[in-house]
Each structure stands twice: as C-alpha cells, then as structure tokens.
Amino acid sequence: MGLGEIFIIVIIAILFLGPDKLPSTMVDIAKFFRSVKGTVNSARATLEEEMNFSEMKQEALNYKKELTDASAELERMTNVTEIGTELNSIKNDINLDIPASAPSAPKEPEVITFTPKPKEPKPNEENV
C-alpha cells in the first residue's frame, strides 16, 4: 500500500466513523493486528520446534542404526564358534597349499668326537 491509498482509507474512516469514534476504532484495529501477529508468531515457533524435533528424531534413528550395526559387527567378531570355524578353514587352506611329500627316513644323528691335542712344551720348560 502506498501513501495515497492509506490517505484515502483514513479520509473514508473519518467520514464513516466520525472524529469521536475514530481513535477508539484505531486502538481496536491495532489490538486486532497485534493479536494476529502474536498468533502467526506462535504458529511459526510451533512449526520450527516441530521441524527441529523431526530433525532430532531422524538423527536419533540414524545413531540407533549405527549402534545396531556396530553391535552386530562386534558380536560377529567375538563369536568364538565362528572364529574357530574360520580358523579351521584357513588351516585347511594352508594345508592344501603345501604339497604333501612322502615322509623321509629320519637322518642318523651326526656323531662328533673330540680328540685331544698333544701338549706342546712351553718355551720356558725346555730351557730350564
């Protein structure tokens, strides 16, 4: 609304209401607009709070999913039966990779003998 339109509305209000009722009517109109503005602000705050609550709920659901996944992974990693099965599978794979050779005859132990060295005379003993 421009200044000209407001001026026309004021002139029409003075003609219809008269100078006596115009101030009280202006106060009533201001109260009405104030209450409408308060209602709109309250509705906006409620909507923003609801949207914030919705975001928080979505974050909580995401955290719950992450915790459930981590719990399942931890349970899988600590499952002793499954670990034993996996170890046996790895052991079997390793045993299959190594070619089975015929057992060889045990080697005879090597016998080491020591023969004492002949004593050499010390240089001081010969001269004495």
Residue frames as a rotation matrix with the C-alpha (Angstrom) as fourth column:
MET 1
0.587 0.810 0.000 0.00
0.810 -0.587 0.000 0.00
0.000 0.000 -1.000 0.00
GLY 2
-0.377 -0.696 0.611 1.25
0.692 -0.650 -0.314 3.39
0.616 0.304 0.726 -0.91
LEU 3
-0.891 -0.028 -0.454 0.88
0.355 -0.666 -0.656 6.69
-0.283 -0.746 0.603 0.95
GLY 4
-0.759 0.640 -0.118 -2.01
-0.590 -0.600 0.540 7.79
0.274 0.480 0.833 -1.30
GLU 5
-0.205 0.700 -0.684 -4.03
0.066 0.707 0.704 4.63
0.976 0.100 -0.191 -0.57
ILE 6
-0.495 -0.022 -0.869 -3.53
0.847 0.210 -0.488 4.99
0.193 -0.977 -0.085 3.18
PHE 7
-0.971 0.121 -0.206 -4.60
-0.066 -0.965 -0.254 8.65
-0.230 -0.233 0.945 2.99
ILE 8
-0.488 0.838 -0.244 -7.84
-0.536 -0.068 0.842 7.67
0.689 0.541 0.482 1.13
ILE 9
-0.172 0.410 -0.896 -8.63
0.538 0.801 0.263 4.97
0.825 -0.437 -0.358 3.73
VAL 10
-0.754 -0.147 -0.640 -8.13
0.641 -0.376 -0.669 7.48
-0.142 -0.915 0.378 6.59
ILE 11
-0.886 0.457 -0.077 -10.47
-0.463 -0.866 0.189 10.02
0.020 0.204 0.979 4.92
ILE 12
-0.228 0.832 -0.506 -13.15
-0.261 0.449 0.855 7.35
0.938 0.327 0.115 4.37
ALA 13
-0.336 0.068 -0.940 -12.77
0.787 0.569 -0.240 6.17
0.518 -0.820 -0.245 8.00
ILE 14
-0.943 -0.001 -0.333 -13.20
0.205 -0.789 -0.579 9.76
-0.262 -0.614 0.744 9.28
LEU 15
-0.664 0.736 -0.131 -16.35
-0.640 -0.469 0.609 10.19
0.386 0.488 0.782 7.15
PHE 16
-0.035 0.687 -0.726 -17.98
-0.023 0.725 0.688 6.92
0.999 0.041 -0.010 8.26
LEU 17
-0.095 -0.056 -0.994 -16.86
0.878 0.466 -0.110 6.80
0.470 -0.883 0.005 11.91
GLY 18
0.802 0.318 0.505 -16.61
0.111 -0.911 0.397 10.44
0.586 -0.262 -0.766 12.69
PRO 19
-0.061 -0.915 0.399 -13.91
-0.348 -0.355 -0.868 12.12
0.936 -0.191 -0.297 14.72
ASP 20
0.243 0.210 0.947 -15.35
-0.966 -0.038 0.256 10.84
0.089 -0.977 0.193 18.02
LYS 21
0.855 0.194 0.481 -15.18
-0.292 0.946 0.139 7.06
-0.428 -0.259 0.866 17.32
LEU 22
0.754 -0.572 -0.325 -12.05
-0.276 0.173 -0.945 7.09
0.597 0.802 -0.027 15.13
PRO 23
-0.146 -0.893 0.425 -9.42
-0.895 -0.064 -0.442 6.95
0.422 -0.445 -0.790 17.96
SER 24
0.007 0.195 0.981 -11.11
-0.736 0.665 -0.126 4.03
-0.677 -0.721 0.148 19.78
THR 25
0.941 0.335 0.048 -11.58
-0.195 0.653 -0.732 2.19
-0.276 0.680 0.679 16.47
MET 26
0.449 -0.859 -0.248 -7.88
-0.572 -0.062 -0.818 2.70
0.687 0.509 -0.519 15.62
VAL 27
-0.313 -0.531 0.787 -6.94
-0.945 0.257 -0.203 1.22
-0.094 -0.808 -0.582 19.03
ASP 28
0.426 0.558 0.712 -9.22
-0.458 0.812 -0.362 -1.79
-0.780 -0.172 0.601 18.41
ILE 29
0.947 -0.124 -0.296 -7.73
-0.242 0.331 -0.912 -2.32
0.211 0.936 0.283 14.95
ALA 30
0.041 -0.993 0.107 -4.17
-0.813 -0.095 -0.574 -2.12
0.580 -0.064 -0.812 16.39
LYS 31
-0.159 -0.035 0.987 -5.10
-0.822 0.558 -0.113 -4.70
-0.546 -0.829 -0.118 19.08
PHE 32
0.817 0.521 0.247 -6.54
-0.279 0.732 -0.621 -6.98
-0.504 0.438 0.744 16.39
PHE 33
0.714 -0.606 -0.351 -3.39
-0.369 0.101 -0.924 -6.77
0.595 0.789 -0.152 14.25
ARG 34
-0.206 -0.795 0.571 -1.22
-0.949 0.019 -0.316 -7.32
0.240 -0.607 -0.758 17.35
SER 35
0.153 0.324 0.934 -3.19
-0.613 0.772 -0.167 -10.46
-0.775 -0.547 0.316 18.27
VAL 36
0.982 0.165 -0.088 -2.99
-0.164 0.535 -0.829 -11.76
-0.090 0.828 0.553 14.68
LYS 37
0.334 -0.936 -0.114 0.76
-0.639 -0.135 -0.758 -11.10
0.693 0.326 -0.643 14.66
GLY 38
-0.241 -0.387 0.890 1.12
-0.943 0.310 -0.121 -12.94
-0.229 -0.869 -0.440 18.00
THR 39
0.583 0.542 0.605 -0.87
-0.363 0.840 -0.403 -15.91
-0.727 0.016 0.687 16.67
VAL 40
0.907 -0.299 -0.296 1.23
-0.231 0.234 -0.944 -16.07
0.352 0.925 0.143 13.49
ASN 41
-0.016 -0.967 0.253 4.47
-0.846 -0.122 -0.520 -15.88
0.533 -0.222 -0.816 15.52
SER 42
-0.039 0.087 0.995 3.23
-0.799 0.595 -0.083 -18.62
-0.600 -0.799 0.046 17.85
ALA 43
0.889 0.397 0.227 2.30
-0.169 0.746 -0.645 -20.84
-0.426 0.535 0.730 14.90
ARG 44
0.631 -0.729 -0.265 5.70
-0.440 -0.055 -0.896 -20.18
0.639 0.682 -0.356 13.30
ALA 45
-0.217 -0.722 0.657 7.52
-0.969 0.079 -0.233 -21.04
0.116 -0.687 -0.717 16.55
THR 46
0.318 0.422 0.849 5.49
-0.544 0.815 -0.201 -24.24
-0.776 -0.398 0.489 16.88
LEU 47
0.992 0.044 -0.121 6.31
-0.127 0.473 -0.872 -25.24
0.018 0.880 0.475 13.31
GLU 48
0.268 -0.963 -0.027 10.01
-0.673 -0.167 -0.720 -24.51
0.689 0.212 -0.693 13.78
GLU 49
-0.202 -0.292 0.935 10.02
-0.927 0.365 -0.086 -26.51
-0.317 -0.884 -0.344 17.01
GLU 50
0.664 0.523 0.535 8.23
-0.312 0.844 -0.437 -29.39
-0.680 0.123 0.723 15.30
MET 51
0.857 -0.417 -0.302 10.70
-0.249 0.177 -0.952 -29.33
0.450 0.892 0.048 12.41
ASN 52
-0.094 -0.918 0.386 13.59
-0.890 -0.096 -0.445 -29.28
0.446 -0.385 -0.808 14.89
PHE 53
0.057 0.208 0.977 12.02
-0.736 0.670 -0.099 -32.21
-0.675 -0.713 0.191 16.75
SER 54
0.950 0.311 0.036 11.65
-0.189 0.662 -0.726 -34.07
-0.250 0.682 0.687 13.46
GLU 55
0.459 -0.862 -0.216 15.35
-0.514 -0.059 -0.856 -33.50
0.725 0.503 -0.470 12.66
MET 56
-0.274 -0.549 0.790 16.35
-0.962 0.163 -0.220 -34.64
-0.008 -0.820 -0.572 16.15
LYS 57
0.482 0.529 0.698 14.21
-0.503 0.820 -0.273 -37.76
-0.717 -0.220 0.662 15.75
GLN 58
0.947 -0.172 -0.271 15.87
-0.183 0.406 -0.895 -38.53
0.264 0.898 0.353 12.40
GLU 59
0.042 -0.987 0.153 19.33
-0.756 -0.132 -0.642 -38.08
0.654 -0.089 -0.752 13.95
ALA 60
-0.108 -0.016 0.994 18.39
-0.882 0.462 -0.088 -40.37
-0.458 -0.887 -0.064 16.83
LEU 61
0.843 0.451 0.293 17.21
-0.256 0.816 -0.519 -43.03
-0.473 0.362 0.803 14.37
ASN 62
0.665 -0.679 -0.311 20.49
-0.357 0.077 -0.931 -42.72
0.657 0.730 -0.191 12.44
TYR 63
-0.242 -0.761 0.602 22.50
-0.928 0.001 -0.373 -43.13
0.283 -0.649 -0.706 15.68
LYS 64
0.281 0.434 0.856 20.38
-0.675 0.723 -0.145 -46.14
-0.682 -0.537 0.496 16.62
LYS 65
0.985 0.073 -0.154 21.08
-0.166 0.607 -0.777 -47.74
0.037 0.792 0.610 13.23
GLU 66
0.244 -0.969 -0.051 24.83
-0.588 -0.106 -0.802 -47.09
0.771 0.225 -0.595 13.59
LEU 67
-0.261 -0.315 0.912 24.84
-0.954 0.230 -0.194 -48.61
-0.149 -0.921 -0.360 17.08
THR 68
0.648 0.561 0.515 22.87
-0.454 0.828 -0.329 -51.64
-0.611 -0.021 0.791 15.92
ASP 69
0.860 -0.385 -0.334 25.30
-0.203 0.342 -0.917 -52.18
0.468 0.857 0.216 13.02
ALA 70
-0.092 -0.948 0.304 28.33
-0.767 -0.127 -0.629 -51.78
0.635 -0.291 -0.715 15.32
SER 71
0.007 0.172 0.985 26.80
-0.876 0.476 -0.077 -54.16
-0.482 -0.862 0.154 17.85
ALA 72
0.924 0.358 0.131 26.17
-0.239 0.811 -0.533 -56.78
-0.297 0.462 0.836 15.17
GLU 73
0.556 -0.794 -0.247 29.73
-0.322 0.068 -0.944 -56.41
0.766 0.605 -0.217 13.86
LEU 74
-0.255 -0.639 0.725 31.16
-0.931 -0.039 -0.362 -56.70
0.260 -0.768 -0.586 17.38
GLU 75
0.374 0.467 0.801 29.05
-0.666 0.737 -0.119 -59.80
-0.646 -0.488 0.587 18.05
ARG 76
0.977 -0.039 -0.209 30.22
-0.144 0.603 -0.785 -61.34
0.156 0.797 0.584 14.78
MET 77
0.221 -0.975 0.011 33.86
-0.510 -0.125 -0.851 -60.60
0.831 0.183 -0.525 15.61
THR 78
-0.449 -0.400 0.799 33.60
-0.891 0.137 -0.432 -62.08
0.063 -0.906 -0.418 19.11
ASN 79
0.706 0.706 0.059 31.62
-0.705 0.708 -0.032 -65.19
-0.064 -0.019 0.998 18.15
VAL 80
-0.132 -0.847 0.515 34.01
-0.754 0.423 0.502 -67.94
-0.643 -0.322 -0.695 19.25
THR 81
0.223 0.282 0.933 32.33
0.253 0.907 -0.335 -70.68
-0.941 0.311 0.131 17.21
GLU 82
0.980 0.174 0.099 32.50
0.145 -0.275 -0.950 -68.66
-0.138 0.945 -0.295 14.02
ILE 83
0.459 -0.885 -0.083 36.13
-0.884 -0.464 0.057 -67.70
-0.089 0.047 -0.995 14.70
GLY 84
-0.145 -0.487 0.861 37.01
-0.391 0.828 0.402 -71.38
-0.909 -0.278 -0.310 15.25
THR 85
0.579 0.431 0.692 35.30
0.448 0.540 -0.712 -72.31
-0.680 0.723 0.119 12.00
GLU 86
0.956 -0.251 -0.152 37.18
-0.282 -0.644 -0.711 -69.58
0.081 0.723 -0.687 10.15
LEU 87
0.147 -0.955 0.257 40.49
-0.906 -0.026 0.422 -70.67
-0.396 -0.295 -0.869 11.70
ASN 88
0.005 -0.077 0.997 39.87
0.062 0.995 0.077 -74.29
-0.998 0.061 0.009 10.69
SER 89
0.882 0.349 0.318 39.02
0.341 -0.006 -0.940 -73.13
-0.326 0.937 -0.124 7.18
ILE 90
0.699 -0.695 -0.168 42.26
-0.710 -0.649 -0.272 -71.12
0.079 0.310 -0.948 7.00
LYS 91
-0.063 -0.727 0.683 44.22
-0.663 0.542 0.516 -74.06
-0.746 -0.421 -0.516 8.40
ASN 92
0.345 0.265 0.900 42.72
0.382 0.836 -0.393 -76.37
-0.857 0.480 0.188 5.78
ASP 93
0.999 -0.002 -0.033 43.55
-0.030 -0.480 -0.877 -73.86
-0.014 0.877 -0.480 3.05
ILE 94
0.336 -0.940 0.056 47.16
-0.928 -0.321 0.189 -73.67
-0.159 -0.116 -0.980 4.25
ASN 95
-0.117 -0.354 0.928 47.44
-0.296 0.904 0.308 -77.45
-0.948 -0.238 -0.210 4.42
LEU 96
0.689 0.412 0.596 46.06
0.426 0.435 -0.793 -77.77
-0.586 0.801 0.125 0.90
ASP 97
0.899 -0.371 -0.231 48.59
-0.434 -0.692 -0.577 -75.24
0.054 0.619 -0.784 -0.43
ILE 98
-0.064 -0.954 0.292 51.59
-0.922 0.169 0.349 -77.18
-0.382 -0.247 -0.890 0.95
PRO 99
0.277 0.174 -0.945 52.25
-0.681 0.729 -0.066 -80.27
0.678 0.662 0.320 -1.19
ALA 100
0.751 0.025 0.660 52.23
-0.544 0.591 0.596 -83.43
-0.375 -0.807 0.457 0.82
SER 101
0.045 -0.806 -0.590 55.63
-0.829 0.299 -0.472 -85.08
0.557 0.510 -0.655 0.47
ALA 102
0.634 0.113 -0.765 56.42
0.144 0.955 0.261 -88.61
0.759 -0.276 0.589 1.44
PRO 103
0.876 -0.345 0.337 57.95
-0.445 -0.311 0.840 -88.72
-0.185 -0.886 -0.426 4.85
SER 104
0.316 -0.854 -0.413 61.68
-0.471 0.237 -0.850 -89.22
0.824 0.463 -0.327 4.56
ALA 105
0.486 -0.234 -0.842 63.66
0.642 0.749 0.163 -91.57
0.593 -0.620 0.514 6.72
PRO 106
0.989 -0.143 -0.049 64.96
-0.066 -0.699 0.712 -89.86
-0.136 -0.701 -0.700 9.79
LYS 107
0.434 -0.900 -0.034 68.55
-0.380 -0.149 -0.913 -88.81
0.817 0.409 -0.407 9.46
GLU 108
0.463 -0.387 -0.797 71.07
0.770 0.621 0.146 -90.56
0.439 -0.682 0.586 11.55
PRO 109
0.981 -0.110 -0.160 72.41
0.001 -0.821 0.571 -88.26
-0.194 -0.560 -0.805 14.17
GLU 110
0.510 -0.856 0.078 75.85
-0.076 -0.135 -0.988 -86.95
0.857 0.498 -0.134 13.40
VAL 111
0.818 -0.310 -0.485 78.43
0.572 0.347 0.743 -88.11
-0.062 -0.885 0.461 15.87
ILE 112
0.596 -0.654 0.466 81.06
-0.323 -0.726 -0.606 -85.60
0.735 0.210 -0.644 16.80
THR 113
0.736 -0.436 -0.518 84.16
0.674 0.543 0.501 -86.76
0.063 -0.718 0.694 18.59
PHE 114
0.822 -0.522 0.230 86.88
-0.529 -0.848 -0.033 -84.67
0.212 -0.095 -0.973 20.06
THR 115
0.577 -0.735 -0.357 90.46
0.696 0.671 -0.256 -85.79
0.427 -0.101 0.899 20.06
PRO 116
0.830 -0.288 -0.478 92.76
0.185 -0.666 0.722 -84.09
-0.526 -0.688 -0.500 22.45
LYS 117
0.785 -0.619 0.035 95.66
-0.267 -0.388 -0.882 -82.17
0.559 0.683 -0.470 21.02
PRO 118
0.336 -0.740 -0.583 99.15
0.848 0.507 -0.156 -83.24
0.411 -0.441 0.798 22.05
LYS 119
0.880 -0.065 -0.470 100.62
0.265 -0.755 0.600 -80.93
-0.394 -0.652 -0.648 24.55
GLU 120
0.505 -0.749 0.429 103.32
0.365 -0.265 -0.892 -78.77
0.782 0.608 0.139 23.18
PRO 121
0.030 -0.540 -0.841 106.10
0.999 -0.021 0.049 -77.91
-0.044 -0.841 0.539 25.53
LYS 122
0.956 0.257 -0.140 106.16
0.269 -0.960 0.073 -74.41
-0.116 -0.107 -0.987 26.71
PRO 123
0.514 -0.816 0.265 109.25
0.088 -0.257 -0.962 -72.46
0.853 0.518 -0.060 25.74
ASN 124
0.254 -0.442 0.860 110.21
-0.883 -0.469 0.020 -71.83
0.395 -0.765 -0.509 29.38
GLU 125
0.795 0.104 0.598 110.13
-0.428 0.794 0.431 -75.50
-0.430 -0.598 0.676 30.34
GLU 126
0.870 -0.489 0.059 112.69
0.385 0.599 -0.702 -76.56
0.308 0.634 0.710 27.72
ASN 127
0.231 -0.826 0.514 115.29
-0.164 -0.554 -0.816 -74.10
0.959 0.104 -0.264 28.87
VAL 128
0.537 0.013 0.843 115.09
-0.822 -0.217 0.527 -74.98
0.190 -0.976 -0.106 32.49
